[in-house]
Amino acid sequence: MKAIDDETLQREQAVAALLRLDRLGLNRGSTGNLSLRCTRQRQHGMLITPTGMGANDLRAVDLVWVGPEGEVQGDWLPSSEWHFHQAIYATRGDVQAVVHTHSIHATALACLERELPAFHYMVAVAGGDTVPLAPYHAFGSVELSQAVAAAMSNRDACLMSHHGLVAAGSSLAAAMKVAIEVEALCEIYLKLLAVAEPAILSGEQMAEVLAKFRHYGQTRRA
């Protein structure tokens, strides 16, 4: 049996993740995109979904490799949002995957030009006491990539004003987890806003949660 190389496995994981985002309703049709850090012949680049292609039509071979200077290898053009993916990788050496969605509740909050505050302790899943809001710039623009990279400099998620959600992680699974959790939190927050402004946890309370999160996870018993 032929061994599966790392890039082939990455491509298969990316397709599976994109299909899952569709099933969960976080993306629809060709909205959203995702990428994974990928090195080819010692060149650090990324694999990213092609522009205008829905999850149901996407094959593993269709993902596009984009190099550090924007050079493209593949049969298709990369997502029009490849600039902010590349900007995140350039500024965050710990990030291995980036997921961008137009999920309904995160996008609704972004269209209200509101960040997600610490109304619930799970906001810490994004690495801080807020999920910040990147200011609006046209999709695919260098200005948008700079704004997103700045918002994600010390967070694993941000909202993009009048646009959607970006999540990142040390693996594709980690980035997906953040994207799914932040979307759920945005839904709860919007429902609360229909009643009243919710109370916000203090900086000290969130610092305690963040400290706990550093050691939280699945561990085997000794």
C-alpha positions as CSV (number, residue, x, y, z in Angstrom):
1,M,0.0,0.0,0.0
2,K,1.3,3.4,-1.0
3,A,2.0,5.7,2.0
4,I,0.0,8.9,2.2
5,D,2.3,11.9,2.1
6,D,1.7,14.9,4.4
7,E,0.3,17.2,1.7
8,T,-2.1,14.6,0.4
9,L,-3.4,14.1,4.0
10,Q,-3.7,17.9,4.4
11,R,-5.7,18.2,1.3
12,E,-8.1,15.4,2.4
13,Q,-8.5,17.0,5.8
14,A,-9.3,20.4,4.2
15,V,-12.0,19.0,2.0
16,A,-13.6,17.1,5.0
17,A,-13.5,20.3,7.1
18,L,-15.1,22.4,4.4
19,L,-17.9,19.8,4.0
20,R,-18.4,19.8,7.8
21,L,-18.7,23.6,7.8
22,D,-21.5,23.3,5.2
23,R,-23.3,20.6,7.1
24,L,-23.2,22.7,10.3
25,G,-24.6,25.7,8.4
26,L,-21.5,27.9,9.0
27,N,-21.0,28.3,5.3
28,R,-23.2,28.0,2.3
29,G,-22.2,27.4,-1.3
30,S,-18.9,29.0,-2.1
31,T,-18.9,31.4,0.9
32,G,-15.9,31.1,3.3
33,N,-12.6,29.4,2.8
34,L,-9.8,27.7,4.7
35,S,-6.1,27.1,4.5
36,L,-3.3,25.1,6.1
37,R,0.4,26.0,6.3
38,C,2.3,23.8,3.8
39,T,5.9,23.6,2.9
40,R,7.0,22.5,-0.5
41,Q,10.7,22.0,-1.3
42,R,11.7,24.0,1.7
43,Q,9.4,26.9,0.7
44,H,7.0,27.9,3.4
45,G,3.5,28.4,1.9
46,M,-0.1,27.4,2.3
47,L,-2.8,25.3,0.8
48,I,-6.0,27.2,0.3
49,T,-9.4,26.6,-1.2
50,P,-9.9,27.9,-4.7
51,T,-12.0,30.9,-5.4
52,G,-15.7,30.5,-6.2
53,M,-15.8,26.7,-5.6
54,G,-18.4,25.2,-3.2
55,A,-17.6,22.4,-0.8
56,N,-19.7,19.9,-2.7
57,D,-17.6,20.4,-5.9
58,L,-14.2,20.6,-4.2
59,R,-11.8,17.7,-4.6
60,A,-8.5,17.4,-2.7
61,V,-6.5,18.1,-5.9
62,D,-8.3,21.4,-6.3
63,L,-6.7,23.1,-3.4
64,V,-4.2,25.8,-4.4
65,W,-0.6,26.2,-3.1
66,V,0.4,29.8,-2.5
67,G,4.0,30.7,-1.8
68,P,5.5,33.4,0.4
69,E,5.6,35.9,-2.4
70,G,2.1,35.1,-3.7
71,E,3.3,32.6,-6.3
72,V,0.5,30.1,-7.2
73,Q,0.7,26.4,-8.0
74,G,-2.5,24.6,-9.0
75,D,-5.2,24.4,-11.6
76,W,-7.3,27.2,-10.1
77,L,-7.0,30.7,-8.7
78,P,-6.8,30.8,-4.9
79,S,-9.5,32.3,-2.7
80,S,-9.8,36.0,-3.1
81,E,-9.1,36.2,0.6
82,W,-5.7,34.5,0.4
83,H,-4.0,37.8,1.5
84,F,-5.3,37.7,5.1
85,H,-4.6,34.0,5.4
86,Q,-1.0,34.7,4.4
87,A,-0.8,37.7,6.7
88,I,-1.9,35.6,9.7
89,Y,0.8,33.0,9.0
90,A,3.4,35.7,8.6
91,T,2.7,37.2,12.0
92,R,1.7,34.1,13.9
93,G,4.3,31.3,13.8
94,D,2.2,29.1,16.0
95,V,-0.8,29.0,13.6
96,Q,-1.1,26.0,11.3
97,A,-4.6,26.5,9.9
98,V,-7.0,29.3,9.3
99,V,-10.8,29.0,8.8
100,H,-13.0,31.8,7.5
101,T,-16.8,31.5,7.6
102,H,-19.9,33.6,6.9
103,S,-21.7,31.9,9.7
104,I,-25.0,33.6,10.4
105,H,-24.7,34.8,14.0
106,A,-21.0,35.8,13.8
107,T,-21.7,37.7,10.6
108,A,-24.8,39.4,12.2
109,L,-22.7,40.6,15.1
110,A,-20.0,41.8,12.7
111,C,-22.6,43.8,10.8
112,L,-23.6,45.5,14.0
113,E,-19.9,46.5,14.2
114,R,-19.7,44.9,17.7
115,E,-16.9,42.7,19.1
116,L,-17.9,39.7,21.2
117,P,-17.2,40.6,24.9
118,A,-16.6,38.4,27.9
119,F,-20.3,37.8,28.6
120,H,-19.5,34.0,29.0
121,Y,-16.3,32.4,30.1
122,M,-16.0,30.4,26.9
123,V,-15.1,33.6,25.0
124,A,-11.6,32.6,26.3
125,V,-11.6,29.9,23.6
126,A,-10.3,32.6,21.3
127,G,-7.3,33.3,23.5
128,G,-8.4,36.5,25.4
129,D,-11.3,38.3,27.0
130,T,-12.9,39.4,23.7
131,V,-13.3,38.3,20.1
132,P,-12.2,41.6,18.6
133,L,-13.7,43.3,15.5
134,A,-11.5,44.1,12.6
135,P,-12.6,47.3,10.8
136,Y,-14.3,47.0,7.4
137,H,-12.2,46.9,4.2
138,A,-13.1,45.5,0.8
139,F,-12.7,41.7,0.5
140,G,-9.5,40.6,-1.0
141,S,-7.7,43.9,-0.2
142,V,-4.3,44.4,1.4
143,E,-6.0,46.7,3.9
144,L,-8.3,43.9,5.0
145,S,-5.4,41.5,5.5
146,Q,-3.5,44.0,7.6
147,A,-6.6,44.7,9.8
148,V,-7.3,41.0,10.3
149,A,-3.6,40.2,11.1
150,A,-3.6,43.0,13.7
151,A,-6.8,41.8,15.3
152,M,-5.4,38.2,15.4
153,S,-2.0,39.2,16.7
154,N,-3.0,37.9,20.2
155,R,-6.3,36.1,19.5
156,D,-7.3,32.9,17.7
157,A,-10.5,34.5,16.3
158,C,-11.8,37.9,15.1
159,L,-14.9,39.2,13.6
160,M,-14.6,41.1,10.3
161,S,-16.9,44.1,10.2
162,H,-19.8,43.6,7.7
163,H,-18.2,40.4,6.6
164,G,-17.8,37.3,8.8
165,L,-15.5,35.3,11.1
166,V,-11.9,34.2,11.1
167,A,-10.5,31.5,13.3
168,A,-7.0,30.0,13.6
169,G,-5.3,27.2,15.5
170,S,-2.3,25.0,15.9
171,S,-4.1,22.5,13.8
172,L,-7.1,22.4,11.4
173,A,-9.1,20.7,14.2
174,A,-8.2,23.4,16.6
175,A,-9.2,26.2,14.2
176,M,-12.5,24.4,13.5
177,K,-13.2,24.1,17.2
178,V,-12.7,27.9,17.7
179,A,-14.9,28.7,14.7
180,I,-17.7,26.5,15.8
181,E,-17.6,27.7,19.4
182,V,-17.4,31.4,18.5
183,E,-20.4,31.0,16.2
184,A,-22.4,29.5,19.1
185,L,-21.3,32.2,21.5
186,C,-22.4,34.9,19.0
187,E,-25.8,33.3,18.7
188,I,-26.3,33.3,22.5
189,Y,-25.0,36.9,22.7
190,L,-27.4,38.2,20.1
191,K,-30.3,36.5,21.9
192,L,-29.3,38.2,25.1
193,L,-29.1,41.6,23.4
194,A,-32.8,41.2,22.4
195,V,-33.6,41.2,26.1
196,A,-30.9,43.4,27.6
197,E,-27.1,44.1,27.6
198,P,-25.6,41.1,29.5
199,A,-23.2,41.6,32.4
200,I,-19.6,41.2,31.4
201,L,-17.0,39.2,33.3
202,S,-14.1,41.2,34.8
203,G,-10.5,41.1,33.6
204,E,-9.6,39.2,36.7
205,Q,-12.3,36.6,36.1
206,M,-11.3,36.1,32.5
207,A,-7.6,35.9,33.5
208,E,-8.5,33.0,35.8
209,V,-10.3,31.2,33.0
210,L,-7.4,31.7,30.6
211,A,-5.0,30.3,33.1
212,K,-7.2,27.2,33.5
213,F,-7.5,26.8,29.7
214,R,-3.7,26.6,29.4
215,H,-3.9,23.2,31.2
216,Y,-7.3,22.1,30.1
217,G,-7.8,19.2,27.7
218,Q,-7.8,15.5,27.3
219,T,-5.1,13.9,29.3
220,R,-4.5,10.3,30.2
221,R,-4.7,9.2,33.8
222,A,-1.3,8.5,35.4
